[in-house]
Amino acid sequence: MSGTSFDRLLGFSLPDRHARGRAVRLGPVLDQVLAAHDYPPAIKHLLAEALVLTALMGGLMKGEGSQLTMQVQARGAIVELLVCDFLAGALRGYVKHDPARIDELGIKPSLGTLFGEGSLTITFDMAPTGQRYQGVVPLEGHSLTAAIERYFARSEQVPTLIRTSVAAGSAGSVGGGVLLQHLPEGEKGGARLHAREDHPDWEHVTVLAGTIGDEELTDPELSLEALVWRLFHEEREVRSEPGLPLSRGCRCSIEHFEDILARFSKGDRREMRDANGIILVDCAFCAREFPIQD
């Protein structure tokens, strides 16, 4: 698969409705990340959905070098760990799961089936200010998309609507999504004026966005700009930002791991060495091993 319809992130806003949004469609980048491990179909679908969500949330950040990390953890579950991150348009992701137990499930098992009682952590590392914002909430909802919507409602108190879709075909995987948020028009006495679920503007936006279909989100013939226009063409103004190109972005290298190992004591590093004095570092994101001479 190729073309400008894939691996792009589009920002847009509806000024009259105090709403902003992001739209994304992943293609080759999705296949590159999924190919790092021999994931079964259910895990491929889960990780593809997670990467779409990570791109949408990562696109909300401003400032070069800012990073978004999404992590789901659950002890003793079929899926113990799901982690994805976004940095300057570069995406990566990994899932640790029990292969024996996952084989008994279909392609799209529920979130509860995969994780049981897990926790969802979203971390925003803002490069311009050096600040870190982190929210941790129980993992709730029938899907990962629903869980992220609940995260924004509970942790950020920002009305948020998210729609995602993943399709797998002979030409490769495609993942698409749209994220919409209702923003406060202003502040008065510390209370937000318009960032609430029952505001008429937000209800109007969610009704329009609710008409989007799975096929539209993954259709390579429908550009992101055309998708947004199809949803909101009756609005007085729809502002869009140039689409950010997306890439597979594992940042592992021998230099990177040497820097990390230098933070350990000499005694700790001695225990890590093999008989030849080599510290073998495994990168779960790209399934590669890096021999470090200590």
Summary of the structure (lengths in Angstrom):
residues: 294
radius of gyration: 20.4
end to end distance: 42.5
largest distance: 69.8
contacts: 933
relative contact order: 0.18
helix: 30%
strand: 34%
